[in-house]
């Protein structure tokens, strides 16, 4: 068995000013200037640690990655409470601004709530070259009262200092409904086959609403571990779209 040498991967601890506080983040990179940095937004009640395997794998493959903690999440990972749902979008915008100081090209990625936020931030940032959407769909607030959705969010609400889960899903719905406006930038949609919160059919519905160029993939994963198990799919898509080429415009 060949053991992959990962000693060339470096991780820098970073603080980025945002919304009256700061974002605690990790910037993953390898030797030499990266062609592309992927900014990764975590999901509701989670933190940057949930996307660490994806970020590390991307750095090992020659990309850079920046993972940060949304304000108000995981009680202590971020600098301050989340004051308003739309501050999530501002957090992502400020994370992209930092990434652009390290790399000339940025792709925005997100998982669940972070995926909807990535769509919202990319709509404000024409300089974002592509978007990766994992485990999110349309009208999540309408699904809020479903037993699985409500139970999952209520159980995790204690980890979020800020607006309620219902307020956040309403804001996220405002982003996802505009998904077609991401074009002509390429967008990758990833569904988890064992996702009990956002069914693959819901991700497919969001994909259908999007405009070309777009791609849809499924990975064998639950809602929670989708980002980790999607690392090979993400890297393959980035290479296929030319994001590993320093001369590509994505």
C-alpha positions in Angstrom: 0.0 0.0 0.0 1.3 3.4 -0.9 1.4 5.9 1.9 0.7 9.4 0.8 3.2 12.1 1.9 1.2 14.9 3.5 4.1 16.7 5.2 3.9 19.5 2.6 0.5 20.7 3.9 0.6 23.8 6.1 -2.2 25.2 8.3 -2.2 28.9 9.3 -4.4 30.2 12.2 -6.2 33.3 10.9 -8.6 35.9 12.4 -10.6 38.0 10.0 -12.6 41.1 11.0 -16.3 40.7 10.3 -19.6 42.2 11.5 -18.2 44.0 14.5 -16.2 41.0 15.6 -13.9 38.5 14.0 -13.9 35.1 12.3 -11.6 32.4 13.6 -10.3 30.4 10.7 -7.7 28.0 9.4 -6.0 28.5 6.0 -4.7 25.2 4.5 -2.1 25.3 1.8 0.9 23.5 0.4 4.2 24.6 -1.1 4.0 27.3 -3.8 1.2 29.7 -4.7 -2.2 28.0 -5.1 -4.2 28.3 -8.3 -7.4 28.4 -6.4 -8.6 28.8 -2.8 -11.8 27.1 -1.7 -13.6 29.0 1.1 -15.7 26.5 3.0 -18.8 27.4 5.0 -19.9 25.0 7.7 -23.5 24.1 8.6 -25.9 25.0 11.4 -24.6 24.5 14.9 -21.4 23.2 13.6 -17.9 24.7 13.2 -14.9 24.6 10.9 -13.8 21.3 12.3 -16.7 19.6 10.4 -15.1 20.6 7.1 -11.5 20.0 8.2 -11.1 16.7 6.3 -12.2 18.4 3.0 -10.0 21.4 3.6 -7.0 19.3 4.3 -7.6 17.0 1.3 -7.8 20.0 -1.0 -4.5 21.4 0.3 -2.9 18.0 -0.3 -4.2 18.1 -3.9 -2.6 21.5 -4.5 -5.5 23.8 -3.8 -5.7 26.1 -0.9 -8.7 26.1 1.5 -10.0 28.5 4.1 -12.4 27.2 6.7 -13.8 29.5 9.4 -16.4 29.6 12.2 -19.6 31.6 11.6 -20.2 34.0 14.4 -22.5 32.6 17.1 -21.8 29.0 16.3 -20.4 26.3 18.6 -20.3 28.6 21.6 -16.7 29.8 21.7 -15.5 29.0 18.3 -16.4 32.5 17.1 -15.7 35.9 18.6 -19.3 37.1 19.3 -23.0 36.1 19.1 -24.6 36.1 15.7 -26.5 39.4 15.7 -28.7 38.8 12.6 -29.2 36.0 10.1 -27.8 38.1 7.3 -24.5 38.4 9.1 -23.9 34.9 8.0 -23.6 36.2 4.4 -21.3 39.0 5.6 -19.1 36.5 7.4 -18.7 34.6 4.1 -18.1 37.8 2.1 -15.3 38.7 4.6 -13.8 35.2 4.4 -13.6 35.5 0.6 -11.9 38.9 0.9 -9.3 37.3 3.1 -8.8 34.3 0.7 -8.3 36.8 -2.2 -5.2 38.1 -0.3 -3.7 34.7 -0.6 -5.0 33.5 -4.0 -6.1 35.2 -7.1 -9.1 32.9 -7.6 -11.7 31.8 -5.1 -14.4 29.2 -5.1 -17.1 29.3 -2.4 -18.3 26.0 -0.9 -20.7 25.2 1.8 -22.5 22.5 3.7 -26.2 22.7 4.6 -26.8 26.2 6.1 -23.3 27.1 4.9 -24.2 26.1 1.3 -27.2 28.4 1.2 -24.9 31.1 2.7 -22.3 30.4 0.0 -25.0 31.0 -2.7 -26.0 34.3 -1.0 -22.5 35.5 -0.7 -21.6 34.5 -4.3 -24.6 36.5 -5.6 -22.9 39.6 -4.0 -19.4 38.8 -5.2 -18.9 38.5 -9.0 -15.2 37.7 -8.3 -16.2 34.3 -6.9 -15.3 31.9 -9.8 -17.5 28.9 -8.8 -19.8 27.6 -6.1 -20.0 24.1 -4.4 -23.3 23.4 -2.7 -23.7 20.4 -0.3 -26.8 19.1 1.4 -29.2 22.1 1.0 -32.4 22.7 -0.9 -35.2 25.1 -1.5 -37.8 26.3 1.0 -36.1 24.8 4.1 -38.4 27.0 6.3 -41.4 25.3 4.9 -39.9 22.0 5.9 -39.1 23.4 9.4 -42.2 21.8 11.0 -41.4 18.3 9.6 -40.5 15.9 12.4 -37.0 15.1 11.3 -36.1 18.7 10.5 -37.6 20.2 13.6 -36.1 17.5 15.9 -32.7 17.9 14.3 -32.6 21.7 14.6 -34.1 21.9 18.1 -31.5 19.4 19.4 -28.7 21.6 18.0 -30.0 25.0 18.8 -28.1 25.1 22.1 -24.9 25.4 20.1 -26.0 28.6 18.4 -25.9 32.0 20.1 -28.1 34.2 18.0 -31.2 34.1 15.8 -33.5 31.1 16.0 -33.2 28.2 13.6 -36.5 29.4 12.0 -35.1 32.9 11.4 -32.0 31.4 9.8 -33.9 29.0 7.5 -36.0 32.0 6.3 -32.8 33.9 5.4 -31.3 30.9 3.7 -34.5 30.4 1.6 -34.0 34.0 0.4 -30.6 32.9 -1.0 -31.4 29.5 -2.5 -34.4 30.8 -4.5 -31.9 33.0 -6.4 -29.6 30.0 -7.4 -30.1 30.5 -11.1 -28.5 33.9 -10.9 -25.1 32.2 -10.1 -24.7 31.6 -13.8 -22.6 31.7 -15.9 -20.3 30.6 -13.0 -20.1 26.8 -12.6 -21.9 25.2 -9.7 -21.5 21.8 -8.2 -24.4 20.3 -6.2 -23.7 17.3 -3.9 -26.3 15.2 -2.2 -25.8 12.6 0.6 -27.6 9.3 0.0 -28.2 8.7 3.7 -29.2 12.3 4.5 -32.2 12.3 6.9 -32.4 16.2 7.0 -32.1 17.2 3.3 -33.1 14.4 1.0 -31.1 13.9 -2.2 -34.3 14.8 -4.1 -34.3 18.2 -2.4 -30.8 18.9 -3.5 -31.8 17.7 -7.0 -34.7 20.1 -7.0 -32.3 23.0 -6.2 -30.0 21.7 -9.0 -32.9 21.7 -11.4 -33.6 25.4 -10.5 -30.0 26.4 -11.3 -28.8 27.4 -14.7 -25.9 26.0 -16.6 -23.0 25.3 -16.2 -23.9 23.0 -13.4 -23.1 19.5 -12.1 -24.9 17.1 -9.7 -23.3 14.3 -7.7 -24.3 11.9 -4.9 -22.0 10.6 -2.3 -22.6 7.7 0.2 -22.8 9.8 3.4 -25.1 11.1 6.1 -26.0 14.8 6.4 -23.2 15.2 9.0 -20.3 13.6 7.2 -21.1 14.7 3.6 -18.3 17.3 3.4 -15.7 14.7 4.4 -16.9 12.0 2.1 -17.3 14.5 -0.8 -13.6 15.4 -0.9 -12.8 13.3 -4.0 -15.8 14.5 -5.9 -15.0 18.1 -5.1 -11.3 17.7 -6.1 -12.3 16.0 -9.4 -14.8 18.7 -10.2 -12.3 21.5 -9.5 -9.8 19.8 -11.8 -12.4 19.2 -14.5 -13.5 22.9 -14.4 -9.9 24.0 -14.8 -9.5 25.4 -11.3 -6.2 23.6 -10.8 -4.7 25.5 -13.8 -3.2 28.8 -12.8 -4.1 30.2 -16.2 -7.7 29.1 -16.1 -10.5 31.6 -15.5 -12.8 28.9 -14.3 
